């Protein structure tokens, strides 16, 4: 009589013989920013490349339920708010401005569809084979693609010389709170609300929570942000975080910092949130129509079958890799949110390129000291390099240069003068160590400081570079002047 183990082996072998087979030089599991960029780069470098994605549309969390749809809502809600509240002071008569929520959501969905479809076109242009299915390991060089709705019709077994794990991340659940994506929602559900809640409570004062707070506050919600830490903004420079909270408070957002969430429950169309002061232990119950749970994200490794190969994950669920993105097998790499580092789309993209270049040439590099972060509130917040608290902790002597947008001519003409540019430079060499901006177009302006940081520029280098007038970029120049000697216009 056949043993159970042997019988399963025979059955597995028979299944494989029935399955469709394929062979590729490089296979990427995951079609998000890291995965799709890696796939395109690999194909451009001459590899026979495939990308596996089970969502049904490429772009990962970023394009489908993250960066892109949230920015569409942020931009359009800001335009609505400006027309409703700021048009008159600009001499513009707009009449009765109203929101059409179905059209508001449809505009977002249209953008998402166009961009995700655009990636499929890029795959075709570059010769990347796209498998719509769930990818999992069958062996060191074997990946199985299982059918999903509107995806591959039958199982595909792929032999791959090299494999890159780029499966991204998922919403971190809050213990004891059930997300139904109707009244208690995640960062996914908050993007598709069918009506504007009168009261919105948000657990988490990080970028996702603050951006969604901005959207719905502009649309008329009374927003309360509950944050366990004594300050908002997570990794922001402390001065920038305090300034940002002040600006957002002026816009009507309410903050409960140093506050612990004990429980939350839904009763019909209402949500009750039980909280407790971290320092004083005072308990209270907050009422809202919608509760957003935005406490972060965690690596997505489900159904990858990592244990079959003995691939290691750390206590936070991140795939363990070395400095060249290698797992325990040099031909199996991991990039993006599924492994170490900030969970940012552009960080994943850089890793995707570097990992593929390593396969081709043995060389690839990502400067983790120069990964910009942006919060798309209004005013925007952006930063790159070191914060003041980091420099103090590391014992590095530094100088600060600051310049307010209130003294910038373009900001004045735009009637958008909140915030400042702040640069941190080495006390002796004046080499740029970090840049922090809170103000108009901060997410665009930070690129100049990122480039300066990459090339080791000094405050004088930036200050002596001619900047067009009148532009917001002059505030960057003036901040550098302030660090080097003295600003001209303040």
C-alpha positions in Angstrom: 0.0 0.0 0.0 1.3 3.5 -0.9 2.2 5.7 2.0 0.2 9.0 2.4 3.3 11.1 1.6 4.2 9.1 -1.5 0.6 9.3 -2.7 0.6 13.1 -2.3 3.8 13.3 -4.2 2.4 11.3 -7.1 -0.7 13.4 -7.1 1.4 16.6 -7.1 3.5 15.3 -10.0 0.3 14.5 -12.0 -1.0 18.0 -11.3 2.2 19.5 -12.6 2.0 17.5 -15.8 -1.4 18.8 -16.4 -0.4 22.4 -15.7 0.8 24.8 -18.3 4.6 25.4 -18.0 6.8 28.4 -18.9 10.4 29.5 -18.5 11.8 33.0 -17.8 15.1 34.6 -16.8 13.5 36.8 -14.2 10.1 36.5 -12.5 8.8 39.2 -10.2 6.0 38.3 -7.8 4.0 41.5 -7.3 3.0 44.2 -9.8 3.2 47.3 -7.5 5.7 50.2 -7.9 8.6 48.0 -7.0 7.5 45.0 -9.0 6.4 46.6 -12.2 9.4 48.9 -12.4 11.7 46.0 -11.8 10.0 44.0 -14.5 10.3 46.9 -17.1 13.9 47.5 -16.2 14.7 43.7 -16.4 13.2 43.5 -19.9 15.1 46.7 -21.0 18.3 45.0 -19.9 17.6 42.0 -22.1 16.1 39.5 -19.6 13.2 37.3 -20.6 10.9 38.8 -17.9 7.6 37.9 -16.3 5.5 39.7 -13.6 2.8 38.0 -11.5 0.0 40.1 -10.0 -3.2 38.7 -8.5 -5.1 42.0 -8.0 -6.3 42.1 -11.6 -4.8 45.5 -12.2 -1.2 46.5 -12.0 0.2 49.3 -9.8 -0.2 47.7 -6.4 -1.6 49.5 -3.4 -0.1 52.8 -4.6 -2.0 53.1 -7.8 -5.2 51.2 -6.9 -6.0 52.1 -3.3 -3.2 54.4 -2.0 -1.0 57.2 -3.4 -2.9 57.9 -6.6 -6.6 57.8 -5.5 -5.8 59.7 -2.3 -4.0 62.4 -4.2 -7.0 62.7 -6.6 -9.3 63.2 -3.6 -6.8 65.7 -1.9 -6.4 67.8 -5.1 -10.1 68.0 -5.9 -11.2 68.6 -2.3 -8.6 71.4 -2.1 -10.0 73.0 -5.3 -13.5 72.8 -3.8 -12.4 74.3 -0.6 -10.6 77.2 -2.4 -13.6 77.9 -4.6 -15.9 77.9 -1.6 -13.9 79.9 0.8 -11.1 81.7 -1.0 -12.5 82.8 -4.3 -14.0 86.0 -3.1 -10.6 87.4 -1.8 -9.2 86.7 -5.2 -11.9 88.6 -6.9 -13.6 85.5 -8.4 -17.4 85.2 -8.2 -18.3 81.5 -8.4 -21.8 81.4 -7.0 -23.1 78.4 -4.9 -20.4 75.8 -4.9 -21.6 72.2 -4.1 -20.1 68.8 -4.0 -21.3 65.9 -6.2 -19.9 62.9 -4.3 -20.6 60.3 -7.0 -18.8 62.4 -9.6 -16.1 63.2 -7.1 -15.4 59.5 -6.7 -15.8 58.8 -10.4 -13.1 61.3 -11.3 -10.7 59.5 -8.9 -11.6 56.1 -10.4 -11.1 57.3 -13.9 -7.5 58.4 -13.1 -6.7 55.1 -11.4 -8.0 53.1 -14.4 -6.0 55.1 -16.8 -2.8 54.7 -14.9 -3.1 51.0 -14.1 -4.0 50.4 -17.8 -0.9 52.4 -18.8 1.3 50.0 -17.0 -0.1 47.1 -19.0 0.8 49.0 -22.1 4.3 49.6 -20.8 4.6 45.8 -20.2 3.6 45.1 -23.8 5.9 47.8 -25.1 8.9 46.3 -23.2 8.0 42.7 -23.8 7.1 41.8 -20.2 4.9 38.7 -19.8 2.1 39.5 -17.4 0.4 36.7 -15.4 -2.8 37.6 -13.7 -2.8 35.2 -10.8 -1.5 34.3 -7.4 2.2 33.5 -7.3 3.7 31.1 -4.8 7.0 29.1 -4.5 7.1 25.5 -5.6 10.9 25.3 -5.4 14.1 27.4 -5.5 13.5 28.1 -9.2 9.8 27.3 -9.5 6.9 29.6 -9.1 3.3 28.5 -9.4 0.7 30.9 -10.7 -2.8 30.0 -9.5 -5.9 31.2 -11.3 -7.9 34.2 -10.0 -11.0 35.8 -11.2 -10.5 37.4 -14.7 -6.9 36.1 -14.6 -5.1 33.0 -15.8 -7.6 30.2 -16.6 -5.3 27.4 -15.5 -2.4 26.8 -13.2 1.0 27.8 -14.7 4.3 26.4 -13.4 7.2 28.8 -14.2 10.9 27.8 -14.2 12.8 31.0 -13.3 16.5 31.6 -13.1 16.0 34.6 -10.8 13.0 35.6 -8.7 12.1 38.9 -7.0 9.6 39.1 -4.2 7.7 42.4 -4.5 4.4 41.7 -2.8 4.2 45.0 -0.9 2.1 45.5 2.2 -1.4 45.5 3.7 -3.3 47.5 6.3 -2.2 46.7 9.9 -5.3 45.7 11.8 -6.1 47.1 15.2 -6.6 44.4 17.8 -10.2 44.0 18.8 -11.6 46.4 16.1 -13.5 44.9 13.2 -13.1 46.7 9.9 -16.3 46.5 7.7 -15.2 49.1 5.2 -18.6 50.9 5.7 -18.5 52.6 9.1 -15.2 51.3 10.4 -12.9 51.6 7.5 -9.2 51.1 6.5 -7.2 53.3 4.2 -8.9 51.5 1.4 -12.5 52.0 2.5 -12.0 55.7 3.3 -11.2 56.3 -0.4 -14.7 55.3 -1.5 -17.2 56.7 0.9 -20.6 57.3 -0.7 -21.3 60.3 1.5 -19.5 62.8 3.6 -19.7 61.8 7.3 -20.7 64.6 9.7 -18.2 63.2 12.2 -15.1 61.3 11.3 -12.7 59.8 13.9 -9.2 58.7 12.8 -6.9 56.4 14.8 -3.4 57.4 13.8 -1.7 60.8 13.2 0.6 59.6 10.5 0.6 60.7 6.9 -2.4 58.5 5.8 -4.5 59.7 8.7 -3.7 63.4 8.2 -4.2 63.3 4.5 -7.6 61.7 4.8 -8.4 64.1 7.6 -7.7 67.0 5.2 -9.9 65.6 2.5 -13.0 65.1 4.6 -12.5 68.2 6.7 -12.6 70.3 3.5 -15.8 68.5 2.5 -17.5 69.4 5.8 -16.7 66.6 8.2 -15.9 67.3 11.9 -12.6 65.4 12.2 -10.9 64.1 15.3 -7.5 62.5 15.1 -6.5 60.1 17.9 -2.7 59.6 18.3 -0.9 57.5 20.9 2.3 59.5 20.6 2.6 63.0 22.1 3.0 64.5 18.6 1.7 63.8 15.1 3.8 63.2 12.0 5.7 60.1 12.9 9.2 60.7 11.4 8.9 64.4 10.7 11.3 66.9 12.1 9.8 68.0 15.5 9.6 71.7 14.6 7.9 70.9 11.3 5.4 68.5 13.0 4.4 71.1 15.6 4.0 73.7 12.8 1.9 71.3 10.7 -0.4 70.5 13.6 -0.9 74.2 14.2 -1.8 74.8 10.6 -4.2 71.8 10.5 -5.8 72.9 13.8 -6.5 76.3 12.2 -8.4 74.4 9.5 -10.7 72.8 12.0 -9.0 69.5 12.7 -9.2 68.3 16.3 -6.2 66.4 17.8 -6.1 64.0 20.8 -2.5 63.2 21.2 -1.0 61.0 24.0 -4.3 59.1 23.7 -4.8 55.4 23.7 -7.7 53.7 21.9 -9.2 50.9 24.1 -12.0 49.7 21.9 -14.4 50.7 19.1 -17.7 49.3 18.0 -20.5 50.0 15.5 -24.1 50.4 16.3 -26.1 50.9 13.1 -24.8 54.2 11.6 -22.8 55.2 14.6 -19.4 54.2 15.9 -18.3 54.5 19.5 -14.6 54.8 20.2 -13.3 54.3 23.8 -10.1 56.2 24.6 -7.8 56.8 27.5 -5.2 59.5 28.2 -1.7 58.0 28.2 -0.5 60.3 31.0 -3.6 60.9 33.1 -5.6 57.7 32.5 -8.8 59.7 31.9 -11.3 57.7 29.9 -14.0 59.0 27.5 -16.1 57.8 24.6 -16.0 59.5 21.2 -18.9 59.3 18.8 -18.6 59.3 15.0 -20.3 58.2 11.8 -17.1 56.8 10.4 -14.0 55.6 12.0 -10.7 55.3 10.0 -8.1 52.9 11.3 -4.8 54.2 10.0 -2.1 52.8 12.3 0.3 51.7 9.5 0.9 48.8 7.2 2.6 45.4 7.4 4.4 43.2 4.9 2.2 41.0 2.7 3.6 37.5 2.6 0.4 35.4 2.6 0.2 32.5 0.2 3.8 32.9 -1.0 4.7 29.6 0.5 8.0 31.0 1.9 8.2 28.2 4.4 8.7 25.7 1.7 12.1 27.2 1.0 12.8 28.1 4.6 12.9 31.9 3.7 13.3 33.9 6.9 11.0 36.7 8.1 11.7 38.9 11.1 9.3 39.6 14.0 7.6 42.3 12.0 6.9 39.9 9.1 9.5 41.4 6.8 11.4 39.1 4.4 15.0 39.0 5.6 17.6 40.1 3.1 21.2 41.3 2.9 22.5 44.6 1.5 22.1 43.2 -2.1 18.4 42.3 -1.5 19.3 38.6 -1.4 17.4 36.1 0.7 19.2 33.0 1.8 19.2 32.2 -1.9 21.2 34.7 -4.0 18.8 34.2 -7.0 15.8 35.1 -4.8 15.6 38.8 -3.9 13.0 40.9 -2.1 12.3 44.6 -2.5 9.8 47.3 -1.3 7.3 47.1 1.5 7.7 43.4 2.0 11.2 43.9 3.4 13.2 46.5 5.4 13.0 50.3 5.1 10.4 53.0 4.7 7.1 51.9 3.0 7.2 54.3 0.1 6.5 53.7 -3.5 9.6 55.6 -4.7 11.8 53.6 -2.4 10.4 50.4 -3.8 11.0 51.7 -7.4 14.6 52.5 -6.7 15.1 49.0 -5.1 13.5 47.4 -8.1 16.0 49.0 -10.5 19.0 48.3 -8.2 18.0 44.7 -7.7 17.8 44.1 -11.5 21.0 45.9 -12.2 22.7 43.6 -9.7 21.4 40.6 -11.7 22.8 42.1 -14.9 26.1 43.7 -13.8 26.7 42.7 -10.1 26.2 46.4 -9.1 23.2 48.4 -7.9 22.7 51.1 -5.3 20.0 52.8 -3.3 21.0 55.8 -1.1 18.7 55.2 2.0 19.9 58.5 3.5 18.2 60.3 0.6 14.6 59.0 0.4 12.2 61.9 0.4 8.8 61.8 2.2 5.8 64.0 1.4 2.5 64.6 3.1 0.0 66.1 0.6 -2.1 68.2 3.0 -2.3 71.9 2.6 0.2 73.3 3.2 2.2 70.3 2.0 5.0 68.8 4.1 8.2 67.3 2.7 11.5 66.3 4.1 14.7 64.5 3.1 17.9 63.5 5.0 18.4 64.1 8.7 16.0 65.7 11.2 17.2 67.9 14.0 16.4 65.2 16.6 18.5 62.7 14.6 21.5 65.0 14.4 21.3 65.7 18.1 21.1 62.0 18.9 24.1 61.3 16.7 26.1 64.1 18.2 26.6 65.9 14.9 27.2 69.7 15.1 25.0 71.5 12.6 23.6 74.9 11.6 20.1 75.8 10.7 18.9 78.0 7.8 15.2 79.0 7.6 13.2 81.2 5.3 9.4 81.8 5.6 7.1 81.7 2.5 5.6 84.9 3.9 8.7 86.7 2.5 8.6 84.9 -0.8 7.2 87.0 -3.7 5.6 84.1 -5.6 3.9 82.7 -2.4 2.6 86.3 -1.8 1.1 86.6 -5.3 -0.5 83.2 -4.9 -1.9 84.2 -1.5 -0.4 81.0 -0.1 2.2 82.0 2.4 2.0 79.5 5.3 5.2 77.6 6.3 8.9 77.8 5.7 12.0 76.1 4.2 14.5 74.7 6.7 17.9 73.3 5.8 20.3 71.6 8.2 24.0 71.8 7.3 27.2 70.6 8.9 28.6 73.2 11.3 32.0 73.3 9.7 31.8 72.2 6.0 28.2 73.5 5.5 27.4 70.3 3.6 23.7 69.7 3.4 22.5 67.1 6.0 18.7 67.5 5.7 16.0 69.6 4.2 12.5 70.2 5.6 9.6 72.1 4.0 6.2 72.9 5.2 4.4 75.1 2.7 3.1 75.4 -0.9 4.4 72.8 -3.4 6.7 71.3 -0.7 6.6 67.9 -2.5 8.0 69.5 -5.6 10.5 71.8 -4.0 12.1 69.0 -1.9 13.6 67.5 -5.1 16.2 70.3 -5.3 17.4 69.5 -1.7 17.4 65.8 -2.5 19.7 66.4 -5.5 21.9 68.7 -3.4 22.1 66.0 -0.8 23.0 63.3 -3.3 25.9 65.3 -4.7 27.2 66.5 -1.3 26.4 70.2 -2.0 26.9 72.8 0.6 24.7 75.7 1.7 26.9 78.0 -0.4 26.5 75.8 -3.4 22.7 76.1 -3.3 22.8 79.8 -2.4 25.1 80.6 -5.3 22.9 78.8 -7.8 20.7 81.3 -9.8 17.0 80.6 -9.1 14.3 82.1 -11.4 12.3 85.0 -10.1 9.5 85.0 -9.0 9.3 81.3 -7.9 8.8 79.3 -4.8 12.2 77.8 -5.3 13.8 81.1 -4.2 12.7 80.2 -0.6 15.1 77.2 -0.9 17.9 79.5 -2.0 17.2 82.0 0.8 17.2 79.2 3.4 20.6 78.1 2.2 21.7 81.7 2.3 20.5 81.8 5.9 22.6 78.8 6.8 25.7 80.1 5.0 25.5 83.7 6.1 22.3 85.8 6.0 19.2 85.8 3.7 18.6 88.7 1.5 14.8 89.1 1.6 14.1 88.5 5.3 
